[in-house]
Amino acid sequence: VELDGRTQQQLVLPPHVAHGFQVVSATADIAYLHSQAYVPGDDLAFAWNDPDLDLAWPLADPIISDRDALAPRVAEVDLDAVFAP
């Protein structure tokens, strides 16, 4: 999905859906609306370039945050343990 300031569209995702974004302009405004209060440490990251996800990112050589650069591949995460009650 491509979002821009001109159309003012939004993307709504249900809880526990992995999502990511790549800014392709010089600047971007990002706003998140959460269904519950944010708890530091409860978030989860996956490698942006995980070959198992086969994502076609617009920029081949992006600037990546340290957190995202160190994120594990999906296959390396025990999702049952992460989402255990």
N, C-alpha and C positions, 0 to 999 in steps of 0.2 A: 504494500500500500504506500503510495507516495502522498505525503501531506505537505501543504505549503500555506503561507500566510495569505495568499490571495483568495483561496476558496474557503478558508476558515473551517475546514472539515475536522472532525475528531475521530479517534478510533477508540472503541470501547471493547475491553477484553474481560472475560470472566476471571474470577480468582484462580490462582495456580496455573495460569497459562504463561509459558515462557514468551518473552518478547524482547526485542532489541531495536535499536534505531541507528542510523548512520546519517549524519548531517552532511549534505552535499553542497551547502552554501557557505558563505563567509561567516554568518551568524545564524543562530536559531534560538527560539524560545520554546522550552519544553515545560509542560505543566502536567502533573499527575494528580488524579483524584483516586483515593484509596477507599475501599469498603470498610476498613478498620484502621485503628491507629498503627503507625509504623513502629516496629520493634527492631532496633539495631541488632544485627546478627541473625535475624530470621530470614533474610533474603538469600537468594541462591543465584549463582551466575554459572553460565556455561560458556565454553570457548566459542567465540564469535565465528571462528573459522573451522569448527568441528566438521571433518569431512563426512561424518555420518548424517549431518543435517543437510548437507548439500545446498547451502544458501547462496543465492546469486546477489552478492552485495554490489552496489553501484561503483564504489571505489575499491580498487584492488589493493592499494597500499595505504590504509587509513592510519590516522593517529589514534592509538589505543591507550586507554587508562591503564595504570598498573594493575588495578583490580581485574579488569577484563583480560589483560595479557596473561594473568596467572590463573584464569578460570579453567576448570577441568572440562574434559569432554563429557558429554552426556553419559556415555558408557562407563565412565569412572565414578559416577555418583550413585549411591544406593538410595534410589528414590523411595523405596518402601520405608526405609528408616527416616528419611526426611519428612515424609507425610504420615508417619505413624501417629495414632491418636495419643 
